[in-house]
Amino acid sequence: VRRESFSLNRRRFARQPVSVSALVHPAKGRSWLCGIRDFCQQGMMLTGSGTTRSLAAVGADPRRGDQLAIHFSVPSPAGTRHF
């Protein structure tokens, strides 16, 4: 069965494309170096970088609703901003 009208976009808000390196600190497992590829009001798309392609590769097992600490920096007119 072919589903041409099937959409993988489950977000209710428009995605904003970016390319920013980030570091995720899960409650369980090691920190994970990744990239933020887009974000919206509901969340971010994170992609693996280097040798760790996923959070599972660093021993994390996050579930929907779990909190993760995500650190990233972006340039601004006043200098680099850290979040």
Backbone bond lengths (Angstrom), bond angles and torsions (degrees), N, CA, C in turn:
res aa  C-N    CA-C-N  psi(-1)  N-CA   C-N-CA  omega(-1)  CA-C   N-CA-C  phi
1 V - - - 1.446 - - 1.522 107.68 -
2 R 1.293 116.66 128.57 1.466 122.24 -179.42 1.521 109.72 -100.16
3 R 1.320 116.20 128.81 1.466 121.06 -178.73 1.529 109.51 -116.79
4 E 1.276 117.91 82.81 1.456 120.70 -178.69 1.515 112.56 -72.95
5 S 1.306 118.26 -24.31 1.460 120.04 -178.26 1.527 112.59 -89.63
6 F 1.325 118.19 -0.14 1.461 122.35 -179.50 1.523 109.58 -67.81
7 S 1.318 117.52 130.53 1.459 122.16 -178.69 1.518 110.35 -115.30
8 L 1.329 116.03 133.45 1.461 120.77 176.56 1.525 111.86 -86.23
9 N 1.315 117.96 -10.49 1.453 121.78 -179.50 1.521 109.49 -79.62
10 R 1.328 116.05 103.82 1.464 121.17 -179.18 1.515 111.91 -101.29
11 R 1.318 118.30 3.83 1.455 121.40 -178.57 1.518 110.81 -82.55
12 R 1.311 115.75 144.10 1.464 121.35 177.87 1.514 112.46 -87.52
13 F 1.330 117.60 -13.78 1.456 122.37 -176.06 1.527 110.26 -115.97
14 A 1.311 116.67 152.17 1.465 121.92 -178.83 1.521 110.86 -64.05
15 R 1.326 116.11 137.13 1.459 121.86 176.88 1.521 109.72 -81.93
16 Q 1.331 115.86 141.87 1.452 122.40 176.58 1.522 107.89 -110.79
17 P 1.329 118.90 112.33 1.471 119.83 -177.87 1.526 111.49 -69.38
18 V 1.323 116.36 139.19 1.467 123.70 175.45 1.524 107.79 -147.84
19 S 1.296 116.00 169.85 1.464 121.81 172.23 1.518 106.31 -141.93
20 V 1.335 115.32 93.90 1.465 122.47 -174.87 1.520 108.72 -132.10
21 S 1.324 117.03 132.56 1.464 121.07 173.74 1.518 109.02 -73.43
22 A 1.327 115.95 145.57 1.467 120.42 -178.50 1.521 110.08 -145.65
23 L 1.313 115.28 163.79 1.459 122.64 175.48 1.522 107.44 -128.32
24 V 1.331 116.27 122.26 1.465 122.34 -179.50 1.520 108.78 -101.23
25 H 1.329 115.86 133.75 1.465 122.16 177.45 1.527 107.66 -114.97
26 P 1.343 118.03 96.73 1.467 119.99 178.77 1.527 110.54 -76.59
27 A 1.311 116.29 161.11 1.468 120.89 177.01 1.525 110.89 -65.03
28 K 1.339 116.69 -29.19 1.464 122.51 -179.05 1.523 108.20 -127.80
29 G 1.317 118.43 137.48 1.456 121.44 179.16 1.517 111.83 95.91
30 R 1.333 115.26 -177.49 1.458 121.75 -178.50 1.528 110.93 -86.63
31 S 1.316 115.52 164.32 1.459 120.80 174.93 1.524 109.04 -64.93
32 W 1.334 115.72 153.32 1.463 122.02 -173.94 1.514 110.10 -127.22
33 L 1.347 116.63 120.30 1.450 122.31 176.04 1.519 108.35 -81.13
34 C 1.329 117.06 126.85 1.457 120.49 -175.64 1.518 109.87 -149.21
35 G 1.307 115.57 -173.49 1.453 121.37 175.93 1.514 109.84 -128.85
36 I 1.312 116.79 144.48 1.461 121.92 172.92 1.523 105.71 -93.17
37 R 1.327 116.93 120.88 1.462 121.70 -176.83 1.521 112.93 -101.81
38 D 1.320 117.07 -27.64 1.453 121.07 172.07 1.511 108.54 -161.14
39 F 1.323 115.78 164.28 1.461 119.87 177.32 1.516 108.49 -147.91
40 C 1.303 115.21 160.33 1.452 122.21 174.38 1.524 106.84 -150.38
41 Q 1.309 116.88 -177.08 1.464 121.22 -177.75 1.528 111.61 -60.04
42 Q 1.332 118.05 -27.35 1.460 121.16 -177.02 1.518 115.18 -94.02
43 G 1.326 119.40 -14.56 1.451 118.52 -178.18 1.510 114.06 168.00
44 M 1.344 114.81 -165.99 1.461 122.24 -177.12 1.516 109.72 -133.39
45 M 1.333 115.55 152.65 1.450 120.53 169.98 1.522 107.33 -98.35
46 L 1.321 116.00 117.73 1.454 122.03 -179.92 1.522 108.80 -107.72
47 T 1.333 115.90 137.66 1.458 120.51 177.08 1.510 109.20 -125.83
48 G 1.321 116.23 143.48 1.454 121.54 -179.34 1.514 111.93 -67.85
49 S 1.321 115.25 153.95 1.460 120.60 175.61 1.518 108.04 -137.78
50 G 1.298 116.21 158.82 1.458 119.65 -179.45 1.520 111.05 68.83
51 T 1.324 116.56 -139.11 1.470 120.71 -176.08 1.523 112.87 -91.32
52 T 1.320 118.73 -14.10 1.467 121.25 179.94 1.508 109.16 -101.36
53 R 1.302 117.22 100.29 1.446 122.48 -174.52 1.525 113.24 -82.93
54 S 1.322 118.53 -12.61 1.458 119.84 -177.78 1.521 110.80 -151.88
55 L 1.317 115.46 164.24 1.470 119.92 174.34 1.515 111.21 -63.06
56 A 1.324 117.28 -32.83 1.471 120.36 178.69 1.526 110.57 -61.93
57 A 1.322 118.08 -32.41 1.464 122.20 -179.20 1.526 112.05 -66.32
58 V 1.336 118.60 -20.67 1.464 121.48 179.43 1.527 111.74 -104.12
59 G 1.326 116.51 11.31 1.464 120.56 175.82 1.512 115.09 88.36
60 A 1.320 117.68 9.01 1.466 120.90 178.42 1.522 109.19 -90.77
61 D 1.293 115.91 151.89 1.458 120.86 177.77 1.527 108.63 -140.42
62 P 1.349 116.70 62.34 1.464 118.16 -176.22 1.524 112.00 -69.78
63 R 1.298 115.28 146.86 1.472 122.66 177.59 1.519 108.64 -113.69
64 R 1.303 116.06 160.32 1.463 120.60 178.23 1.522 109.06 -54.17
65 G 1.315 116.30 129.59 1.453 121.56 -179.65 1.516 114.13 94.35
66 D 1.352 118.14 -15.11 1.467 120.51 177.34 1.522 109.36 -67.10
67 Q 1.315 116.54 145.88 1.457 120.84 178.00 1.519 109.64 -88.54
68 L 1.332 115.67 138.91 1.460 123.24 174.96 1.519 107.70 -127.57
69 A 1.313 117.24 140.73 1.465 120.36 172.87 1.523 107.00 -89.42
70 I 1.328 116.71 127.00 1.458 121.97 180.00 1.522 107.72 -123.39
71 H 1.326 115.94 122.90 1.466 121.23 179.37 1.521 108.96 -111.11
72 F 1.348 115.36 132.64 1.458 120.81 176.42 1.522 108.76 -154.66
73 S 1.322 115.86 162.56 1.460 122.37 -179.61 1.516 109.52 -129.29
74 V 1.334 115.87 146.29 1.460 121.66 176.70 1.525 109.03 -136.91
75 P 1.334 115.80 147.04 1.470 118.21 177.05 1.520 110.85 -73.14
76 S 1.320 116.26 149.48 1.457 122.44 176.07 1.523 108.21 -144.37
77 P 1.320 118.14 164.82 1.479 119.51 177.97 1.527 112.55 -57.79
78 A 1.340 116.93 -27.27 1.468 120.58 -179.20 1.534 112.57 -91.14
79 G 1.333 117.44 5.01 1.465 121.03 -177.17 1.518 110.16 114.66
80 T 1.308 116.66 -179.53 1.457 121.55 -178.15 1.521 110.79 -66.41
81 R 1.338 115.94 131.59 1.463 121.80 176.18 1.513 109.04 -105.43
82 H 1.323 117.52 133.14 1.462 123.66 -179.32 1.524 109.19 -107.36
83 F 1.309 115.93 132.94 1.468 121.80 179.47 1.511 109.27 -124.95
